[in-house]
Amino acid sequence: MTDLAEPTAGTTAPPSRRGELRRLCGFAVLGALAGVAAKLGDESGWQWAGDLGTYPAAWVLVVALIGRFAPGVGTAAVRAAVFFAAMTAAYYSWAVFVLGFGYQPALIAAWLLLSASAVAAFAAVVSWAARRPGPLAGAVLALAAGTALVNGALRGVWLVWTGSAVVLHPVQAVAEVVVVLVVVLVLPRHRSTRLWALGLLLPMAWLAQELVNRLLYDTGVI
């Protein structure tokens, strides 16, 4: 991303910077709408609607798309962080001020911290990998796609098939398949990246599960 000179005193920001500020405002609005929609889905009583906002697949897709279509890794990180922070603020604001749920400052702070760190980094690496050929880019996108499957409904289908008694979430399972295919086959610019991402999907899905469990759940972050 091209560095922009700081505006001097008494001048306005350059047009390109003003344009990016408007875009960031747009991402904030979209994030807020997504947060409200996710909370409404939680409380709708429809399993599929609650699943879309609760499981990671939909959010993986949104952040990956932000990264893919940003002009550079820095812009991707900032846009994704703004979107996710606004989503978090709107989600919990709706829960507290409209639905009357209890205020959870530690949980809100954790998600805002993740917005500025893990979410921003996720968008940045997707932005980088989607533009490059080869095994490293493919591995990064396979890991991104695997994140959509973490503790997901598709895993539940596998558990049922192996004889475990779990509740199926068929709509969410289909959504996870769609997200994985988009991240692995649609977002990369290069054919070699697609092939590597597809070939590395299963081991990277396992790695994504382990990373989320150890870094987020085992540490009590979420």
C-alpha positions in Angstrom: 0.0 0.0 0.0 1.4 3.4 -0.9 2.3 5.5 2.0 0.5 8.8 2.2 2.0 12.0 3.5 0.4 13.5 6.6 -1.6 16.6 5.9 -0.1 19.8 7.2 -1.8 22.1 9.5 -4.6 24.0 7.8 -5.0 21.6 5.0 -7.5 18.7 4.4 -6.5 15.1 4.1 -5.6 14.0 0.6 -8.5 12.6 -1.5 -7.2 9.0 -1.3 -7.1 9.2 2.5 -10.5 10.8 2.7 -11.8 8.0 0.5 -10.3 5.3 2.7 -11.8 7.0 5.8 -15.2 6.9 4.1 -14.7 3.2 3.4 -13.8 2.5 7.0 -17.0 4.2 8.1 -18.8 2.0 5.6 -17.2 -1.1 7.1 -18.1 0.1 10.6 -21.7 0.5 9.5 -21.8 -3.0 7.9 -20.1 -4.5 11.0 -22.7 -2.9 13.2 -25.6 -4.2 11.1 -23.9 -7.7 11.1 -23.7 -7.6 14.8 -27.3 -6.7 15.3 -28.3 -9.4 12.7 -26.2 -12.0 14.6 -27.9 -11.2 17.9 -31.4 -11.3 16.3 -30.5 -14.7 14.8 -29.5 -15.9 18.3 -32.8 -14.9 19.7 -35.0 -15.9 16.7 -35.6 -19.5 17.7 -34.5 -20.7 14.3 -31.5 -23.0 14.6 -30.0 -22.2 11.3 -30.1 -18.4 11.9 -28.5 -18.8 15.3 -25.9 -21.1 13.9 -24.8 -18.6 11.2 -23.9 -16.0 13.8 -22.4 -18.4 16.3 -20.2 -20.7 14.3 -17.1 -19.2 12.7 -17.8 -20.0 9.0 -19.7 -16.9 8.1 -17.2 -14.6 9.9 -14.3 -16.4 8.3 -15.9 -15.7 4.9 -16.5 -12.0 5.6 -13.0 -11.4 6.9 -11.4 -13.4 4.0 -13.4 -11.4 1.5 -12.3 -8.1 3.1 -8.7 -9.3 2.9 -9.0 -10.5 -0.7 -10.4 -7.3 -2.1 -8.3 -4.9 -0.1 -5.5 -3.1 -2.0 -2.9 -4.3 0.4 -2.2 -6.2 3.6 -2.2 -3.1 5.8 -5.5 -1.9 4.5 -7.0 -5.4 4.8 -6.0 -5.5 8.5 -7.5 -2.1 9.3 -10.7 -2.7 7.4 -11.2 -6.1 9.0 -10.5 -4.8 12.5 -12.9 -2.0 12.1 -15.7 -4.3 10.8 -15.2 -6.8 13.6 -14.9 -4.3 16.3 -18.1 -2.6 15.2 -19.8 -5.9 14.9 -18.8 -6.8 18.5 -19.9 -3.4 19.9 -23.3 -3.7 18.1 -23.9 -7.3 19.1 -23.3 -6.7 22.8 -25.0 -3.3 22.8 -28.2 -4.8 21.3 -27.9 -7.6 23.9 -27.6 -5.2 26.8 -29.7 -2.2 25.9 -32.4 -3.8 23.8 -32.7 -7.3 25.1 -31.8 -6.6 28.7 -28.9 -9.1 29.0 -26.2 -8.6 31.6 -23.1 -6.4 30.8 -20.0 -8.5 30.2 -17.1 -6.1 30.0 -14.4 -8.8 30.1 -15.9 -10.7 27.2 -16.4 -7.6 25.2 -12.8 -6.5 25.8 -11.6 -9.9 24.7 -13.5 -9.7 21.4 -12.3 -6.2 20.8 -8.7 -7.3 21.4 -9.2 -10.2 19.0 -10.6 -7.7 16.4 -7.4 -5.7 16.6 -5.1 -8.7 16.6 -6.2 -12.1 15.3 -8.9 -10.8 13.0 -6.7 -8.1 11.5 -3.8 -10.6 11.1 -6.2 -13.1 9.4 -7.3 -10.6 6.8 -3.8 -9.5 6.2 -2.4 -13.0 5.6 -5.4 -13.9 3.3 -4.7 -10.7 1.4 -1.1 -11.7 1.0 -1.7 -15.4 0.2 -4.6 -14.8 -2.3 -2.3 -12.9 -4.6 0.7 -15.3 -4.6 1.4 -18.7 -6.1 2.9 -21.7 -4.5 2.8 -24.0 -1.4 3.2 -21.3 1.3 0.3 -19.3 0.0 -1.8 -22.5 -0.4 -1.0 -23.5 3.2 -2.1 -20.1 4.5 -5.4 -20.3 2.6 -6.0 -23.9 3.7 -5.5 -22.8 7.3 -7.9 -19.9 6.8 -10.5 -22.3 5.2 -9.9 -24.8 8.1 -10.8 -22.1 10.6 -14.3 -22.1 9.2 -14.6 -25.8 10.3 -13.5 -25.2 13.9 -16.0 -26.9 16.3 -18.4 -26.7 13.4 -21.4 -28.5 12.1 -19.5 -30.5 9.5 -17.6 -32.1 12.3 -20.9 -33.0 13.8 -21.8 -34.9 10.6 -18.6 -36.8 10.8 -19.3 -37.7 14.5 -22.8 -38.9 13.6 -21.4 -41.0 10.8 -18.9 -42.6 13.2 -21.7 -43.5 15.7 -21.7 -40.5 18.1 -25.0 -39.1 19.3 -24.8 -35.3 18.4 -27.4 -32.9 17.2 -27.0 -32.2 13.4 -27.0 -28.7 12.0 -27.5 -29.3 8.3 -27.8 -25.7 7.1 -24.7 -24.7 8.9 -22.8 -27.8 7.5 -23.7 -26.7 4.0 -22.6 -23.1 4.8 -19.2 -24.4 6.0 -18.7 -26.4 2.8 -19.5 -23.3 0.8 -17.1 -21.1 2.8 -14.3 -23.7 2.5 -14.7 -23.9 -1.3 -14.8 -20.1 -1.7 -11.6 -19.6 0.3 -9.7 -22.5 -1.3 -10.9 -22.3 -4.9 -12.3 -18.8 -5.6 -10.2 -16.3 -3.7 -6.7 -17.4 -4.9 -5.5 -15.7 -8.1 -3.2 -18.6 -9.1 -4.0 -22.2 -10.0 -1.0 -23.5 -8.1 -2.3 -21.8 -4.9 -5.7 -23.5 -5.3 -4.2 -26.9 -5.8 -1.9 -26.5 -2.7 -4.8 -25.2 -0.6 -7.0 -28.0 -1.6 -4.3 -30.6 -0.9 -3.4 -29.2 2.5 -7.0 -28.6 3.7 -7.4 -31.5 6.0 -4.1 -31.1 8.0 -4.6 -27.4 8.1 -8.2 -27.8 9.4 -6.8 -30.0 12.2 -4.1 -27.3 12.9 -6.8 -24.6 13.0 -8.8 -26.6 15.5 -5.7 -27.1 17.7 -4.7 -23.4 17.6 -8.2 -22.2 18.5 -8.5 -24.6 21.3 -5.1 -23.8 22.8 -5.0 -20.1 22.2 -8.6 -19.1 22.9 -10.5 -21.8 24.8 -7.8 -23.3 27.0 -6.5 -19.8 28.0 -10.0 -18.6 28.8 -9.9 -15.7 26.3 -13.4 -16.8 25.1 
